[in-house]
Amino acid sequence: MVLHPGASVVIPINDNNEIYMVRQYRKPVEKELLELPAGKLDKGEDPGVCAKRELKEETGLEADKIKHILSFYSAPGFTNEILHIYAAVGLHEGEACADEDEFISTKKVPVDKLVEMVLNHEITDAKSIIGIFLAEKIVKGEIKI
């Protein structure tokens, strides 16, 4: 069993229904992946605080409102990692300050295009796939922020 402190995932949605995504190299799969901003919880850290921190670190964005949408176990067959997904709205652009070991680029992508990318196997990261389908429900008004 792999013990994990958990992580927060952020769906940063702007007023044009675009999501800020991050592209970063992932050594275990030896390629760059397009993902939602996310990061591991520090010991004793509130997941909402982690979500705000990761949003700022990976995208340079701050949000007027961050709302918890859901939490789920990533792979309960071998780890206790729980992922907390937050939606972030009222975004203000700033400067990203990624961790030293992270090489990240950011891009805005319309939600409908992200759904297509998932269905075309262009986005293969599980937490991002879940977040993108939640984002689709948010922009349709089926999930209130």
C-alpha positions, 0 to 999 in steps of 0.5 A: 500500500502507498500512503499519500497525504492527498492532493487538490485539483483546480478547475480554473474557469474564466468568463469565456468558459475557457479552462486554464490547463498546464502542460508538464513532463511526467517521468513515469509515462515519459511524456508531456501531459495536458492537465488541470493544475494540481498538487499534493497537500502539505502535512495538515494543510486544508485542501482548499488552501492547497487548491489556492496555492497550486493555482497560483504556483502553476498558473499565476492565477488567483480566484475571487471564489474557489468552491469544492466540487467533489473528492475521490480516491485515485486508486483505492486498490493500492493507495489511500490518496484522495483528490479534492476537486475545486472550481475557481472563478473570478480569475485574476492573472499574475505570475506563475511561480512553479516549484523548482522541479516543475517545468510547466506551460499554461494554456487556455482551452474552451471547455467544449474543446477539452471534452473533444480532446478527452474523447480523442484520447489527447487528454489521458490524465484521470483527474483532469478527465473527471475535472473536464466533465465537471467543468462541462456541467458547470458551464451548462449550469448543472453545477452551481459555483 
